[in-house]
Amino acid sequence: MNETYYVGAYWLARGESAELCARRAESFFHLLASCDPSLSHWYEKGWTQEEALKHRFSPTKDEFLGKFAPQKEGRSEDDFHLGLWNGEANGAASNISLHCGCASAWVSNFCVLNPPEEGPVAERILQAPVLARALRSMAVAWEPEWAVATSDMHRSEVLKKTKAGTFVGWLMYFSHRRGPLPPLTPPVQVEPVEDKGTLVILTPERFTATNPAHVELARDVSERLAQAGLLAPLRPWNG
């Protein structure tokens, strides 16, 4: 069975208006489109593929605002949800789930990309440079506290962890709000993301839970990050 992967950004307690969330979403999808051609066109989800393909979604601020603003009607909370897919067939489908604008200290905001599991498009996307660009897109647009691109199997079966911010993945993003990173040695790569945070890439080759060297590398980096206080549950936004 092929390992599946996901890219996710997470943050707590940052209430934002529908308009601001729409602006962030527009920025994210604009940046994401440069990562791979399959990530440049999107559709609303439907009960069947044929039905969904009738509803092409243009990822502009106005389109997002048209989806987010009605969700507030009759509610006291500002939080907005949206799910989209790229309309690709033959195993090339990617999906994105958004939850933003939530001020709760207990319910996470998130932006999650599920790329294809196999096939030519998956081979293109599941490469460290492409996933690094996807993580950067999330970091720049959404300003999360923490983000990760990694193997579902490594997270759930090897680490047995699911709480955002508490585990090591193939690629990770740490906001400066979480504190400075400790020294990390090759093959680990560390790159700044504007003035917002730091991207950590464990290995330039595809990380897999079935590769003992990858698992051991993740364990070593996890120990270093934990000692530095960087592997902790998400904290409420402080500005």
Salt bridges, closest charged atoms under 4 A:
GLU16 OE2 - ARG14 NE 3.04
GLU16 OE2 - ARG24 NH2 3.01
GLU19 OE2 - ARG23 NH2 3.10
GLU19 OE2 - LYS61 NZ 3.74
ASP36 OD1 - ARG124 NE 2.72
GLU44 OE1 - LYS67 NZ 2.79
ASP78 OD1 - LYS72 NZ 2.96
ASP79 OD1 - ARG75 NH2 2.92
ASP79 OD2 - HIS81 NE2 3.33
ASP79 OD2 - HIS99 NE2 3.20
GLU88 OE2 - HIS41 NE2 3.12
GLU123 OE1 - ARG206 NH2 3.34
GLU143 OE2 - ARG24 NH1 3.14
GLU143 OE1 - LYS196 NZ 3.53
GLU145 OE2 - ARG178 NH1 2.44
ASP152 OD1 - ARG155 NH2 3.61
GLU191 OE1 - ARG136 NH2 3.05
GLU205 OE2 - HIS214 NE2 2.64
GLU216 OE1 - ARG219 NH1 2.49
ASP220 OD2 - ARG224 NE 3.13
